[in-house]
Structures are given as C-alpha cells and as structure tokens.
Amino acid sequence: MAAHRCSCWSWLLILFSLSVFVVADIHETTPVNDHHGGVDHNAQTAEQTADQPAVEERRWEATEVKEAATVDAAADIQGTSAPETVVPSSVPQPKDDFQEELVIRPLHSGDIYASFQFRTLWDTDFMRENKVSHYRLFPKSLGQVISKFSVRELHISFTQGYWRTMQWGQPFIPSPPGAELWVWFQDSVTDVDATWKELTNVLSGIFCASLNFIDSTNTVQPSASFKPLGIGNVTDHSFLRYATLPREIVCTENLTPWKKLLPCGSKAGLAVLLKSEKLFHSSFHSQAVHIRSVCQDWQCKTTSWELRQTLNSVFDLHNSGQTKREWSLFKMFSRTLTEACPLASSSKLYIDITDNPQGEQFELSPATSLLSQAVVLGDRRTFSVYDLTQETTFGSVRSLNLLIRWKSNEGEMLRPLLHAERYVAGYGLQTGEIHTLMYNNHPYRSFPVLLLDSVPWYLRLYIHTLSVTSKGKDNKPSYIHYEPSKDRVKPHLLEMLIQLPPNSVTEVTVQFERALLKWTEYPPDPNHGFYVGSSVISSLVPSTVAMHTNSTRERPLFSSFFPCKEESSYFVRIYTEPLLVNLPTPDFSMPYNVICLTCTVVAVGYGSLYNLLTRSFQIEEPNPGLAKRIANVIRRMRGVPPL
C-alpha cells in the first residue's frame, strides 16, 4: 500500500514538472501584454533587432548599385573602361523600352508644325512556336496580329488634308491623303492574297476605319518601290501588298483606338495634348502606325520589334482665330504638360530654332539652356530641348505651357530639293490626260527618282501615249514596269526610274479613257467624282551635310525613321495630290421621274375606272317649289295624296 502511494506521488511530481516547463516555454515565446493592451516593449525591441540585418542588407545592395553607377559614369568621362559590375541574377532585366518626343517647328507663314513620336521597343520573337502571352508596353492587339498573319513589316496611316511642301517644307514622315496600308509578309505565308484580305478586315476593326473596302481592285504589288525599312534585304516582292483609300475620312473614332495603343494612353505624358477637337480643327492632320524589326547593336547580333506611332499636325494661324503671331501649348491643344509618362525612359520636347539662332525672329518662354543638333532630311538643325523627366522643367507651378512669340516676319524657308504635283487635263467625259510634274531644285546635281502610279481600272490608260520630258527634251526612263488593269479585278500599276536633271522640271503624261460603270457601281454621290490615289515618288536626294549611317546610334526619333546607308544622300518619299475625276454619270433622277409619272397615270386612269365599276347610281327628283310644298302639306292635312 505504501509502495503504491509512493508511485502515485512520483507520477504527480513528473506531471507537475512537465507543466512548469510548458508554461515557461509559452512565456518565453509569447509577448506579454501591458495593462493598456499593447505589446511589451522588450519583445518589440527584440523584433526590431531581428529585422535590422535585413534592412542593412537592402541598403548595402542599393549602395553597391549606386557606387557601380558612379564608377561607370566616372569611367565614361575619363575615357577608361569601368570594372564589371555583377548584377544579381534574381533582378529581371527589362526587355522593352518606351520613348516619346514632340517636335515643334515654327513656320515662316505664321503656322506651326507639331510632330509626335512614340516608340516602343521589345526584344521578343513573335514567330516562335510558343506564342507570346505576357505583354507589358507593347500592345497585345498588334502583337497578336504580327504573330497570326506572319507580318514582317506593317505601315498604316490616316491623313486628313494635303501637305503643302512648298509652304511647309518636308515632313518628318510623309503620308498621302486618306488611308494608306502596305505590308511585308514572312516567307512562310503560302496564300498572300487571302492573308492580306483577312489582315485588312482585322485592322479595320482595330482602328475603326473602312479598311475592309480594300480588295483586289485597289491593291497592287510593287516591283521596286516600298523596300523594307527594317532589317532584312527582301527581294521577293510577291510578299508585298500596297493599297490606298484616298477618300477615307479621319475623325475621332480613328484617334481613340490609336491613343489606346500607347502604354500610358492619354492619361500622362505627351499624349495628354492629343485633344480631338483641336487636332481635327487644324489644316493638316496625320496619324500613323509603323511596325518593323530593327537592330539593337551595330553588328545586328540581336534584333527587336519596333512600334512607332506618329502624329503630325499643322495649326493654321487664321483658322484658329489668332490675332497675334504667337502660339502656346494651351492655344494649340487646350492643355499643358504636367508630367512625363511614368513608363517612358525618355520624354522630350524639341523646338526647332535653326532659323532663330539669336532669338531675332521669335522668343521662347520659358527659356532653356539645353540645346541639341541633329541631321534631318539632309540639313543640320538646332533644337531647344525640354526634358520632361526632370522636375525642374515644370517649375514651381508643376506645369509647362511653352509660349512662342514672333518678333519679326523676315526670313525665307529653304526650298525643298524635290517636289512634285499632279493634275488632270482634257475636256469632256470620254478621254483625258494625267500630268505629273517633278521638280529638281538642286543647282548642279542630278539624281534618280522612282515613280509609282496606281490608277483604277475605270480609267483605261493608253500606255503608248506615255511620254517623259525634261527641259523640252525626251527623258527615257531606265526602268519601266507596267501591269495593265483588268475590269473590276485589279488596277493599273506603273513604275518608272527617271533621272532628274539639275534645276529642272520633269513632266510625265499619259492619256486615258473613261469607262462607263454599271448603275449599281456608282457611289451615293456620283456627281462628286471619283478619287485616284496619290503618286508615290522615292529618291535618294543629295545631302548638304554628312548623314549618320549607324542606325543604332542614339538619335532623336524624328531623325531616325528612314535607314541611311550613304553619308552623301538621304532617302525621301513624297506624295502628290490625289486626283478627282468625273466619269460619265447617268441621270439618276430619271427613275424618280418615271416612278412619279407612272403613279400619276395609274392613280388617274385606274381610279376613274374603279369608280365606274363599284359605284351605285340613284335617281333623285328635283326639289319642288315653295308653293307646291305648301300645297302638299295642306293636302296631307286633309288626307288627300300629294301632288
């Protein structure tokens, strides 16, 4: 009994000791609350002490990166090579980049030219088997178009108005009035025509335009024009398609999807200035999208896709209701700049001051001390630069409203070396003649130009009447490519390589005959006329300064669109005016007149006959006189039959 009692007490001691150890462990691991319901300060201090090594480690990494950047900058200044900095593999390297620029060029007429450039670079391969699924800066809608239709290059533009070259000079990126689309497909495409038709329908939905009207009747396959602007020397032009819609109207519904392709949309950066009611009130407006593959280094070991969105506009002094020759961002766009796009690595505003070196023609407010020089279209231009990524650019009010105020009206614009125009001659509605004039304003240099003409099938060209004259003499083209049209199937295609003599005007003429369309083929306004797309002239024009042939060199966006392979010349593409031609039009009012006359005859003739057949006739006696009626009343009263 005593032994059993001792064993019980021993078990109780063991359980008590275990409970003491458990309680002690809980007190050591759980912070004790004070009387106010807070956490014990000793436990809080212990937590801060435990977190300190991690904070010191993050600061050390940031300090290390900062020191590495300082060493690189010092090495660049001294011209020595900096030691290699080891970047942790866990840090993802960006594969895409976004830049935005706005160039403002004051014109001698008092108008002002504004050109927006947005470029997105992405180091990816859309043609690989595994489809690209993650998009950051590059718009997914265009990426899927490139992948699905095997697009090598895509260029599309929507333009309202005509660029007046002799008054405004050469634009940075030209475009014809209406809509223009030209695409290079990959070699893997088997049926180019079917892919082209499906692509136009998809682009019509993306940009909310009438590109679905592009078909075989307005599509051509150039043999020499429209070489690829990106990498790759493609010689098989069977993968190229070109089409225009000269009567396409550009409006807000085209601008809205265009702005949605930008990484920041129209919420931040330069895109906040793109206000539709101001842009479409200008004399000229053009928006474009260019997609191509470009090199990342001078050896072109790695490539990347480039999406370049451009918007050009010319604001007229008189149409805008200006009484003074001064412009500001608020007067042009009804808005000011407050910040750069947070996703942009570069955001700059350029003002062309080449013709205003000392400020004698106009003044800028606020002024900037940052200047830049760039070779643009064979001429060295000087620009005042406003870097929107710097907070000092916006000043204390956090807003930039650039003001340009003219002081003098003197000065002449440099006449462009290459200029062209086109018109229709003749009388009547049977035959006519197309005249194309090309001006070489260089005093002593001649250069070749490549002319492309796409004429609709209902203007039947007499190709034997084609003539090219320069200074009153025949100028025989060194290359001619002509594809005749086929009624209601395909248009005419004419390409010629012509040498333009110095300081001369070269005229190209060809006669045509107007076709008579079916009455269902006329538009709703047939008497307005039929549009013929602009002629395209491409040339390497002699340059007055040495051009930069390194395409990977850091240059402003407005000076790096067209590739340059020679220092002595630069590439230029210009467009002529679209033609408005009247065709033999039937009297569409005659059916209306016939319908009215027929209805009148039917109503009068058939109505009368129907009345005669369906009406019932009753004989009515004439009304008796007053005396007879009185006598009949008396006779009724007497009970005698009436008279």
GICORDA-V504207 format. One record per helix or strand of 3 or more residues. SS is the DSSP state (@ for helix, = for strand). FROM is the first residue (numbers start at 1). TO is the last residue. Records with the same first field share a line. If there is no record, write none. Layout:
# GICORDA-V504207
SS: FROM-TO  FROM-TO
This chain:
# GICORDA-V504207
@: 2-29  41-78  140-149  165-168  192-207  211-213  237-239  252-260  269-273  276-279  329-333  391-393  519-521  526-528  557-559  589-614  626-638
=: 96-106  112-122  151-160  178-185  240-245  284-295  303-315  326-328  346-352  362-365  371-376  379-387  403-406  418-425  431-440  447-455  459-470  479-483  492-500  504-514  530-532  536-542  569-575  579-581
